[in-house]
Amino acid sequence: MKKLLPVLIMLFLTGCNVRTLNPVSETGADQAFLIKLSFGIMMFVVAVVCVLFIIFTVKYHENDLNRKDIPKHEEGSRVLEILWTTIPFVLLAILAVPTVMYTFQASNTEAGSEDTLHVDVIAEQWNWTFAYENGKETHKELVLPVDREVVLHLKSTDVIHSFWVPRLIGKRDTIPGEENELKVTPDQTGTYQGKCAEFCGLGHTDMRFDTEVIPAEEFEEWLSEEK
C-alpha cells in the first residue's frame, strides 16, 4: 500500500484540471485535442522505451554461459543514429504544427464580424472587472451569449495575472501596459469556473470568477438592464 500511495497521489494531481478535457467551445476542444495528442505521444515513447528495456534485459542478461564472454566491439550504426535523430524530430513536428495553428486561431481577432462581441477584461489585485461595449460592468461574473463570437481584451492595472476558463479557453496573461486578446465562441449554455492561473500576491485565491453562458435573447435583455 505504501508503494501504491505515491502513484495514487500522482494520478490525483494530474486530474486536478480534468475540466479542460470537457470543453464547451471550439477553442476549448482544440486545446483538449492538443492535451490528448501530447499525452498520446508521451505514452508512445514510454511504451517503446519499456519494450526495448525488457527485450534488452532478457536478451543480454548475465548468466553462466556468457559470464566470461567479451562482447564484440561495435563502431556504431548509421541506421540507428538516423532513427533516434529523426523519430524525435517527427514526434515534435506532429505536436508543434497543430499547436502553432490552434494558438494563432485563438489569438487572431482581426477577422471578427460586425456581430462579434467585445469585452474588456481588467485584472487587478484581487478582482476581475468585465466591461461591455455599452458601458455595463460586472465583477467576478463574465456573462456571454451562446453561439456568438466573443473577443476578450485582456488588461491589468498592477501585476501580471493570467486569465483562464478551463472549459472555454486556455490561459492568457494580462500584462500591465499591454493588451492581449483571445477569441472564443461558446457552444453550450451553463456556468463555468474561471480563475487567475498565475500567482499574483496574497489574495491570489480570491481571483476566481464565474462565466455564465446564456441564450442570445436572454443575453441582450441582461445587457440592456440597469446595473
N, C-alpha and C positions, 0 to 999 in steps of 0.2 A: 504493500500500500504506500510506503514511503517513497518508493521509486516511481509510483504512478502519479503521486501528487503534483510534482513539477510539470508533468505532461498535461494534467487537467488544468493547472493554472495557466499554462501557455495557450491552451485551447480557449479558455475563458477570455483571456486578454485579446486574442486575435478576433474574437467575436463581439467585442465591445461596440464596434461601429457597423454591425450587420445591417443596419437600416440603409446603408449605402447600396447594398445589393438588392434592395427592394425599391427601385426608383419609380417616380411618378411624373417624369418628364423625359423627353427625348435626350436632352443633355445628360440627365442622370443615368439613363440607360446606356449611353455611350461610355460614360465613366465606369459604370458597373462592368461593362464588357471588358474594359482595359484591366480592371482588377482581376477578373476571371482569367483573362489571357495571360497576364503576368504570373498569376498563381499556377496556371497550367504549365507554362514554360519552366517555372521553378521545380514543379513536381516531376516533369520530364527529366530534367537534369539530375535531380535526386535519384530517380529510378535507375537511370543509366549508370550513375556512379555506384549505386548499391549492387546492381547486377554485376558490373565489372569487378567490384571488390570481392563478391562471393566467388566469381569464376577464378580470379587470380589466387584467392585464399585456398580454394580446393585444389587447384591445379599445381600450384607451386609451394605448397606447404612442405615443411621438412619432415622426412621420415627416414627409416633405416636404410632405404635403398639409395637415397640421394644425399645423405648427410655429408659424404666425403666428395661429392661431385663438385667440380669447378665449372660454373656456367660459362657458356661460350661468349666471348666478347662481341658486342654489337656496336657498330659505329653509329647507328641511328637509322631511322626510317623516314624517308622523304614523304611517303604516303601518310603516315601518322601525323607528321608535323603539319602537313597541309590540312588534314582533317581537324586537328584540335586548334588550328588557327581559323579555319573557315566556319566551322559549326557555331562557335560563339558569336561571330560576326553576323551570321544568318539569323540566329535567335534574337540578337539585339535589334536587327533591322525589322524583324517581324513585329516586335514590340514598339519600336520607335516610330514607324510610319503611321500607324493609326493614332498613336499618342499625339504626335505633332498635328495631324489632321483634325482630331477632335478638339484639341486645345485652341487652334485657330478658329474653328467653327464657333466655340463658346465665346471667344473674345472678339469676333468680327461683328461689330454693331453697325457698320456703315450701310448694310443692305436692308435696314429696317423699313417697314411700310408706314403709311400715314396712320394706320391703326395701332402701331406699336406704342405700348405704354412705357413711359419713362418715370423711374422712381429714383430719387436721391437717397442713398443710404449713408447716413452720417454716424460714425462711431466716435465715442468719447468714453473716458473713464467715468462710470462703468455703465454705459447705456447705449441704446441704439435709437436713432430717430429716422423715420421713413417719411420723406416729403414728396407729395404728389404734385402733378403739374398745375392743379387748380389751387394750390396753397395749403391743402389739408395735410396735417402731420399726425403721425401716431408714434408711440413709443413702445418698444418691445412687442409690437404686433405688426407684422407685414401682411397686408391683405392684397391678394392678387386674383384676377379673373382666370377662369379655366379656358384653355384653348385659345389664348391670346398671347402674342409675343410680348415679352417684357425685357426692357433694358435697365439694368441696375447700375447706377453711377455711384461708385464706392469712394467715400472720402473719410478722412479722420481729422479731428481737431487737436489731437495731442500726441499719442504714440501710435506705433504700428499695431493694428488689430488684424483679424482675419475673419472674413465673412464666410459662413458655411451653413448650408441647409442640406444635410446628407442625402435626403431622398429626392431633392430637387436639382441641386447643382453642387459642384465641387468648391474647394476653398479658393479664396482670392484675397490677397492682402489689401487693407486700407492704409494708405501711407500719407502722413501729414504733408501738405503742399502738393500732392499729386492726386489724380483721379484715375481709377481703374474701372473698367466696365465689364459686365457679364450679361450674356443674353440667355434667356430661358423661356420655354413655353410649357407651363404646367398642363398636364393632360388628365388629371384626376382631382376632384374636389376632396377636401379634407384639411386637417390641421397637422402641420409638420414642424417639428422642433428645429430651431436654428441656434447657432452659438458662435462665440468667438473662439477660433481654433488656435490662437496664439496667445501665450501668457502675456498679459498687459498690465499686471500690477496686483495688488492685494485683493481687489474686488473682481478679479477675472471671472470667477464662477458665477457672478451676478449677471454676466453678459449673455444670458440666454433669452431667446425670444420665440414667439410662435409665428409661423407662416400659415395663414388661412387662405386656402384656395376655394373660391366660391363661384357659382354660375355668373355669366356675364351680366345679365339683367340685375341680379342682386348686387353685383359689384357697382354698377352705375348708380343704383339707389343709395348704396352706402357712401359712395364718393361724393354725392350731392348733399348728404346730410350735414347738419351743423356739427362742429367739433364737439 
